[in-house]
Amino acid sequence: MVDHAGALADRVWRRYDRKERLIRYAVLLVTLMVVYWAVHDIDIFWPWVWDAPTQISRLGARMWPPDPSRLGPIVGAMIETVHIATLATMLTIFIALPVSYIAAQNTTPNRFCLWLGRFILVSSRSVNTIIWALLFVAIFGPGVLAGILAIMFRSIGFIGKLMGEAIEEIDRRPVEAMEATGASKLKVIAYAVVPQVMPAFFAIVILRWDINIRESTVLGLVGAGGIGVLLQGSIDTFAWPTVATILIAIIALVLIGEAITGLLRSKVI
């Protein structure tokens, strides 16, 4: 009986064998060490961390109730924010589409154009919107133009990369059929490539417009226009009830944008 029980114990199913368990424990140990090193290296002032709940409650008390007296300027700034996002998205299309075409392996004219297109896409996505805004504020000065250009330069990488992937996934047979008939490059693009990527194009542009609305709300913090200008001014003057009103307005704008984009995407996809 003892030998039989021992044999059954040896046949107990385990998800990982001894070697796999040791590897997992080693990975977990290394991860914990890296996290500890990262937390220790950034030099957090822990008394402020422990005091954060108290400060949050005090700040919430100062922000309540919201002050609707400046609702008019806030609504105007929100409309400006939507304009920044919309204009930037529309301008992005004229740059991102040609870049996506040369960045796709199956449509690029040559190797140089392929790497040029991918360099543009990577450069656009590597720089955060706030950094683009700081650069354009330094060039053009504070205002809406800097915000539009910042959003546009950030959006090129997003739209261009996703459109390039959509182009690479098209069915090659219509393209080859038109090329066999002697159709020009322009006609091949217009009648064999564009119809296949149009649903993806609309879905990507709508999604990016939704993202741009959210990003446009913070551009004013660096002087690039939009609701962020009022938000930064209210924070600097300690007008916390106005800050609460602006935050509520931003949340409402994002929710409305989410609803609109969801509706549009359901019609397109």
N, C-alpha and C positions, 0 to 999 in steps of 0.2 A: 504493500500500500504506500509506503514511504517513497519507494522508487517511482511508482506511478504518479504520485503527487508532484514529485520533483520534475518528472518529465513534462507534466502539464504546465508547471511554472516556467519551464524553459521555453515553452511554446506560446507564452503570453505575447499578444501582438503589441508592438511598440511602433509609433509613427517614425521615430528616428533611431538609428543604431548608435552605438557608443561614439563612433568617429563623428557622425553628424551632430550629435549633441555637444561634443567638445568644440566643434567648429562654431556652432551657434552661441555657446557660452563665451567663446573667445571674441566673436563679433560684438556681442552685447557688452563685454568688458571694454573693448576698444571704443565703442560708441559712448559709453558712460565716461571714459577718460577724456574723449574729445569734447564732450559737452561740459565737463568740469573745467577743462582747460579754457574753453571759449568763455564761459561765465566768469572765470577768475581773471581772464586777460582783459575783458572790457571794463573792469573796474567800476562795478555798480555800487552806488552809494546806498546801502541797504536801509539805513534809517528812513530815507525818503520812500522806499518801497513799502515798508511797514506802515508808514503814515499815509499812503495813497488812499485807502478807503475813507479816512477822515477828510482828506482834501477833496475827494470826489463828492462826498455828501455836502460839504460846505459850498463847493462850486455849484452843485445842483440847486441848493437853497438860494443862491444869489441869482441863478438863471430863471427861477420860477417866481411869478408867472411870466410867460413871454410877453414882450412889449409889441403890440401891433401898430404902434404909432408911425413906424417907418415902413409900413407894408407897401406903400406905393413905390418908393425907390427899390425895395427888395424885389418886387414883381418885375420892375424894369430891368434890374440886373439879371434876373432869372431869364428873361427873354433874350437879353444880350448873350447869356451863356449858351442858350439853345442856338442862337445865330452863329456863334463861334464854332460849335460842334457841327452844325449843318454845312456851313461854308467850307470848313476844313475837310469834311468828308467828301463833298462834291469835288473840291480841287484835287484831293488825293487820287480820285479815280483817273484823272488824265495823266498822272505820272505812274501810278501803280500798275495800270494795265499794260503799257508797253514794257515796263520792267519785268512784270510777271511773264510776259511772252518770251523775252530773251533769257529769263532765268529758268525756263522749263527745258528739259533736255530734248524733248521731241519737237520743239519749235524754234529753238535758238539758232541763229544763222551760223555761228561758229563757236569755237571754244573760248575765244576772248570775250565775246558777248555773254556767254554763259557765266563766266566768273565775274564779269563786270556787273551783271544783274544780281548775282548772289551777294557780291560785295555791297551793293546799294541796300539790299534787303537786310543784311546783317548789320550794317552801319545804322540803319534806321531803328531797328529793334534793340540795338545795344545801348542807345542813349535814352534815358527816361524823359518823359514829357516835361517835367519840371526843369531838367537840364537844358532841353531845347528852348524852353520859355526864357530861361536866364540868358541864353545866348542871344535870342532875338530881341529881348528887352534891351540888352546892351547895344545891339546894332540899330534897332528902329526906335528905341525908347519905349516907355510904358504905354500900354494901350491894347486895343483889340487886335490890331494887325499882328503883334508879336504872339498873341494867343492862337490866332488862326494858323500861323506858320508853324508854331510848335506842335499843335495837334496834327497838322498835315504831315510834317516830317516824321512824326512818330507812327502815323497810320500807314505810311507807304510800306513799311516792312510787314505790317500785319496783313493788309489786303494783298500785297504783292506775293507774299509767301503762300498764302492759302489759295490764291488764284493760280499761281504757278503749279501747285500740287494738283489742282483741279484740271489744268491743261494737260499735265503729264498722265492723267488717268483717262483721257478721252479715248474713244474708239478710233483706231487709226484707219479703218477701212474707208470711211467717207473721204478722209484726207487723201489717201492713196488713189481713190477713184477719181477725184477731181484733178489731182496731179497727172494722172494717166491721160486725161482728156486735154491736157495742156493749159489748164486754168492758171491764171496769174496768182502770185503769192497773196495779194490782197483779196481775191475772190475765194481762195482756199480758207483764209482766216474768216471771212465774212459768212461763208455758207457751210463750212465743214467744222470749224473750231468753235466759233461764237455760239451757234445754237446748242451745242453740247454743254457749254459752261455757263449759260445764262442763269439757270436756277441757282447754281452755286454762287454766281456773281451777286445776285440780289440778296441771297441769304448772308453772304459775307459782309456786304456793304451795310445792310440793316444792323447786323451785329456790331459792326465797328461804330456806326452812328450811336448806338446805345452806349458803347464804351466811351466814346468821345464826350457824350453829355456828362458822364461821371467825372472824367478827367478835366473837363472845362470848369467844373465847380471849384477847383483848387488853384487854377492858374493865376487868379487874382492875388494870391498870397505872395507872388513874386512880381506883381505889377503887370500881368498880361491880360487884364480885363476880366469881366464876368462877375459873378456873385462873390467870388473870393476877395475882391477889393473891399466890399462892404464888410465881409466877415473879418478880414484882417484889421480894418479900421475900428470895428466894434471891440475886438479883443484888445487892441492897443489902448483904447479909451476906457476899458473895463465896463463897457455897456453890456453886461451879461444878459439881461432880459432880451436885448436886441439880438445877441448871439444866439439865444435859444430860438427866436423867431426865424432867423436865417437858417439854422440847422433843420428846423421843421420844414421850411420851404425847400431846402435841398433834398431832404428825404422824399417829400411829395413829388418833386420834379423827377427824381430817379424812378420812383414807382410808376409815374405816368409814362415815362420813357420806356420802362420795362413792359408795360401793358401794350403800348403802341407797337413796339418791336415784336412782341409775341404775336400780336394780331397780324402784322405784316408778314412775318415768317410763316405763319400758318397758311397764309394765302399763296405764298411763293413755293414752299416746299411741298 
